[in-house]
Amino acid sequence: MMTENEIVPKKRDHLPLIFSILALLGLIIMILMEVFEGKDVQDIKSGHGLPEITTGANSIVFVNTDELLKKYELVNELTAQLEEERKRKDDDFTAKQKAYEDDAAYFQTQVQKQSISEQSAQQIYEKLMLQQQDLYKLQDQYTSDLAKKEYEMNMILLDSVKNYLGRLNKIHDFDYVLSSNNAGNILMARDTSDITLQVLDGLNREYEEKNKPEK
């Protein structure tokens, strides 16, 4: 008739955590600051104790995106949101998969005991195969949903960083702001060209201001 391997599929891995926020910043980023012409300038204050940002003719600075990933509070918030969504979907899929496997195991036991007819066995088998396909489709759907949510969060983060840099540039008039990371193309640069700490300080100050609890 049918074997146990036909009834109970190999258990698939749970939905992966697919978050690599700021990936887009790490791919290209040479931000030509003229893009930000016309944006409103808000009050951007340098953090206490941070080095002054050096400006001048043909000024080129860079931001270390690895540091942004570690220390920008918005990243922590978005990561937590995605992890919560991933866990919810993973738990839901796991519960549905276990219910299916329990039904399949029970059916296999009944077949081995010959306690159901050939016709009934065939009908139950076909139903289980449809359930199996539904599980695979559900897993693919959940993975797609998480990928879409990750992309949307990347866009939120990218917009936040670019918006801040645009307003910062209204003050300092950089020619270029480059993206750097620990495995990137910038092998050596003056410390005065690295504005990571200043950008992080400004981003986190604005994040805290927007997320202050209401009194």
N, C-alpha and C positions, 0 to 999 in steps of 0.2 A: 504494500500500500504506500505509505509515506513514512519517511524517517524523521527522527527527532530533529536532525539538522535542517530539514526542510521547514519544520514548524517554528523552531526557536532561532531567530537570526542572531548572528554574532552581535554582541552588544557594542553599539557605536559610542565613540567618545562623547562626553558631554560637551555642550556648547562652549567654545573657547572664549576667553577674555581677549577681545581684539582691540584693545585701546592703545594707541600710540600717538597721543595728541601732540600737536605741533609738527606732525610729520611733513606737512606741506611747507612749513617754514624751513625745514631741514633740506628740502629738495633743491630750492632754486636760489635763495632769497638774496637778491641785491635790490634793495628798495630805493628807487629813484624818487627823491623826496618831493619833486614837483607834483607827484600824484595827489598830494595832500593839500594843494593850494585851494584856498576858499573855505577850509574848515575853521570853525570857531576856536579861538584860543582860550583855554581855561587856565586858572591859576595853578601852575605847576611849580612846586617848591622843591628844592634840593633837600635830600634827607640830611639830618644832623650828623656831622662827622664824616660824611662821604666826600671823596675828592671832587673838586670842581671839574666840570666838563670843559675840555679844551676845544675852542672853536677857532676858525680862521679860514683863509682862502684855501680852496680845494680840500676841505676837511672830510675825511673818511673815518667813520667809527664802526664798531661792530658790537653785536649782542650775542652772548653765548646762550643758545637755545637749550642746551642741557641744563643750565642753571635755572632758566625759566621753568622748565618742566619740574624741577625739584622744589622750587621755592615760591612760585606764583600761586597765591591762594585760590584763584579761579580754577587752576588745574586740579587742585585737590577736590573742589566742589564738583566739577564735571566728572572726574574720575569716580567719585563716590556715587554719583547719579547713575553712571553707566554700569558700575559694579552691582548696584541694587537691581537694575533692570536685568542684567545678565543672570543674577542669582534667581530672580523670580521666574524667568523663562527656563532656566536650567532645572529648577525644582519642579516646575510644571511638567516639563518633558520627562524627567526622571520618574515622576509618579505615573504618567501615562504609559511609559515603557514598562514599568514594573507590573502594572495591571495587565498589560498585554502578555508579558512573559508568564505571569501566573495562570492566565487563561490557557495559554499554549501548553504549559506543562501539565495542567489538569486534563486537557484534551488528549495529550500524548499518553497519559496514564490510562484513560478510558479506552483508547485504541489498543493498548497493550493487553488490557484485560478483556478485550473483545466484548465490552458491555454496551456498545452502540452499533447500530447497523452500518453497513458499508455506505448506504445512501446518506445517512445522517452525518457520518464521518466526513464524507466528501463536502457536504454543505458547510459544516463547521470549519473545515480546512480552508475553503475558499474565503469564508468570512475572516478568518485569521490572517490570510494573505493580504486582504484589503486593509485590515487594521495595520499590518506591518508597513504597507506602502504609505498609509496616512501618517504613520510615525516618521518615516523618512522625509515626507513632505513638510511635516511640522518642524522637524529639525532644520531643514533648509530654510524655511520661512523665518524661524527665530534667528538663525545666523544672519540672514539678509536684513532683518529688522535691526539687529545690533550694529551691523556695518553701516546702515543708513544713519542711525543715531550717532555713531562715532564720527561720521563725516560731518553731520550737522554741528556737533560739538567742536570739531576742528575749526569750522568756519566761525563759530562764536569766538573762540580763542584767538584765531588769526585776526579777526576784525578788531578785537580788543587791543591787541598789541600794535597793530598798524595804526589804529586811531590815536593811541597814546603817542606813538612815535611822530605822527603827523603834527600833533599839538606841541610836542617837545621841540620839533624842528622849527616851529614858528619863533622860538626863542633863540636857538643856537645856529640855525641856518646851515645844517650839514649838506654836503653834496650827495653823499651816499651813506646808508646804514646797511651794513652787511650782516648776514647771519653766519654764526660760527658755532661749532660744537667740538667736543674733544677729539673727534675723528675727522674733522673737517679740513678744508683746504688752506685755512690761515695757519701757517706753521709758526710765524713770529710776527709780533706787532708790539708797538709801544703800549705801556700800561695806560697811558692817557687816551688811547684810542678805544679802550674797552669801557663801554658805558653800561655794562650789564647790571652793576649794583645800583646805579642811579635809576635805570629803567625798572628794575624789580621794586625798588623802594617806592617809586611813583605809582606803579601798577597796584601794589598792595595797599598803599595809602588810599587810593581811590576805591579799591574793592572794600576795604574796611568802612569807608565813609558811606558807601552805598548799602552796606549790609549792617549798619548800626541798628541795634534793637530799638524799637519805638518806646519812648518813655511814657 
